[in-house]
Amino acid sequence: MFDFGSPYPGGALARAPLPLNGGTSFPVRPQVPFSQLPYGGQGMSNSTLASLGAGVYVSNNVPFTPFYESVPFTAVVGVSLVVLLYLATRVAKNRRKAQTERKKTVGAA
């Protein structure tokens, strides 16, 4: 297991950032050579959730739809938009009508 507290060779724990300039090519050379890392760079583990005795995380497989993606919510939003559009056109029509009537009244006087 990797231990973040184990020092690198030479006793250094802090890993200073490697400043890069615009001309740096990738891949960048590692700050610490792979052979000097305090853990193995290759290998595998035979540990599985079953071998660790972990229980099943999902007890049943049921689809879930968030409320904001449900059909009723979408229908309510759609109807609301249609009502708002209707009200906005009515208000605009009434304003134009009132302006025309004012112009007629001012022009007649």
trRosetta pair geometry for C-beta under 8 A, 3 or more apart (Angstrom, degrees):
i j d omega theta_ij theta_ji phi_ij phi_ji
2 39 4.8 -19 -104 -83 86 158
3 6 4.3 80 87 -16 110 106
3 38 7.3 -69 57 120 89 129
3 39 7.9 162 23 -69 65 112
5 13 7.6 -18 -153 -128 42 127
6 38 4.7 -166 113 146 125 160
7 10 7.7 -129 152 74 113 51
7 11 4.8 -6 164 -144 155 36
7 12 6.3 130 -166 56 98 30
7 13 5.3 -73 -109 -68 80 78
7 38 7.5 124 86 -58 30 147
8 11 7.6 -34 68 49 60 9
8 12 5.1 -26 54 66 107 85
8 13 7.3 169 7 -87 83 33
8 32 5.8 -100 -141 -127 146 146
8 36 6.6 55 -169 141 98 103
8 37 7.4 -48 -119 -122 96 41
8 38 6.3 -127 -101 -31 52 107
9 36 5.2 -83 12 -165 125 110
12 15 7.9 108 140 -77 108 52
15 31 6.6 119 -162 87 95 152
15 32 7.7 -76 -122 -21 105 120
16 31 7.6 180 65 -154 73 149
18 28 6.6 145 112 157 145 144
18 31 5.5 -147 -59 -75 123 110
20 24 4.5 -90 -160 23 93 158
20 28 6.8 -85 -97 -93 118 142
21 24 5.5 127 56 -28 61 97
24 28 6.4 10 167 -97 123 103
25 28 8.0 158 89 -81 47 59
30 33 6.3 129 84 -99 118 29
30 34 6.4 95 43 -47 165 75
32 36 5.6 -118 174 82 93 110
32 37 6.1 112 118 -77 120 75
33 36 4.8 76 67 10 89 105
33 37 7.8 -133 98 -28 49 77
34 37 5.8 -32 -158 -4 42 116
34 41 5.0 33 -177 -79 110 157
37 41 6.3 101 52 -62 136 98
40 43 4.9 23 127 4 142 132
46 51 7.2 44 131 2 82 172
47 51 5.9 -137 -146 74 49 126
47 52 6.3 45 -169 -51 97 106
48 51 4.7 92 50 8 79 100
48 52 7.0 -152 90 -2 41 88
49 52 5.8 -63 -149 42 32 108
49 54 4.1 -67 -172 48 88 131
50 53 7.7 43 178 -70 32 25
50 54 7.2 -76 -69 44 25 83
54 57 7.9 -6 153 -48 111 87
56 59 6.4 117 105 -93 111 50
58 61 6.5 57 145 -79 129 66
65 69 5.5 -123 -178 88 92 104
65 70 5.4 117 121 -84 120 77
66 69 4.9 72 65 17 85 104
66 70 7.3 -131 99 -31 43 85
67 70 5.4 -41 -153 1 39 121
67 73 5.7 111 158 -50 72 146
68 73 5.7 -127 -129 136 31 158
69 73 7.4 36 31 63 12 131
69 74 7.6 17 -165 -49 30 110
70 73 4.8 88 62 11 87 105
70 74 6.9 -156 93 -6 44 90
71 74 5.7 -59 -145 40 31 111
71 75 6.2 34 157 -22 66 106
72 75 5.6 -55 -147 36 31 113
72 76 6.4 31 156 -19 66 104
73 76 5.8 -52 -148 35 32 111
73 77 6.4 30 154 -16 65 106
74 77 5.8 -55 -147 38 31 110
74 78 6.2 33 154 -20 65 108
75 78 5.7 -55 -146 37 30 112
75 79 6.3 27 158 -15 66 106
76 79 6.0 -54 -144 39 29 107
76 80 6.2 32 155 -21 63 109
77 80 5.6 -55 -147 37 29 114
77 81 6.4 31 155 -20 64 105
78 81 5.8 -55 -151 34 30 110
78 82 6.6 28 153 -17 64 104
79 82 5.7 -54 -150 36 34 111
79 83 6.3 33 153 -18 67 105
80 83 5.8 -55 -147 38 31 110
80 84 6.3 30 155 -18 65 107
81 84 5.7 -53 -144 38 31 111
81 85 6.3 33 155 -21 64 106
82 85 5.7 -54 -148 36 30 112
82 86 6.4 32 152 -20 64 106
83 86 5.7 -54 -149 36 32 113
83 87 6.3 29 155 -16 66 106
84 87 5.8 -55 -144 39 31 109
84 88 6.2 33 156 -21 65 107
85 88 5.8 -54 -145 36 29 112
85 89 6.5 26 157 -15 63 105
86 89 6.1 -59 -151 37 28 106
86 90 6.4 29 152 -20 64 107
87 90 5.6 -54 -147 35 34 113
87 91 6.3 33 156 -19 67 105
88 91 5.9 -52 -146 36 31 110
88 92 6.4 29 155 -17 64 107
89 92 5.7 -54 -145 39 33 111
89 93 6.2 35 155 -21 66 106
90 93 5.8 -56 -147 37 29 110
90 94 6.3 27 155 -17 65 107
91 94 5.8 -55 -146 38 30 110
91 95 6.4 31 154 -20 64 106
92 95 5.8 -54 -148 34 31 111
92 96 6.5 29 155 -17 64 105
93 96 5.9 -55 -150 37 31 109
93 97 6.3 32 152 -20 65 108
94 97 5.5 -54 -145 38 32 114
94 98 6.2 32 155 -20 66 105
95 98 5.7 -54 -146 37 31 110
95 99 6.3 31 154 -19 65 105
96 99 5.7 -54 -148 36 31 111
96 100 6.4 30 154 -19 65 105
97 100 5.9 -54 -149 35 30 109
97 101 6.4 27 154 -17 64 107
98 101 5.8 -55 -146 38 32 110
98 102 6.3 35 153 -22 65 106
99 102 5.7 -53 -148 35 32 113
99 103 6.4 33 153 -20 64 104
100 103 5.7 -53 -150 35 33 112
100 104 6.5 33 151 -20 65 104
101 104 5.6 -52 -149 35 34 112
101 105 6.3 34 152 -19 66 105
102 105 5.6 -55 -146 37 32 110
102 106 6.1 27 156 -16 67 108
103 106 5.8 -54 -141 41 29 107
103 107 5.9 28 157 -18 65 112
104 107 5.8 -58 -142 41 26 110
104 108 6.2 25 157 -21 63 109
105 108 6.0 -55 -144 35 27 108
105 109 6.6 23 158 -20 61 109
106 109 6.1 -59 -149 33 29 109
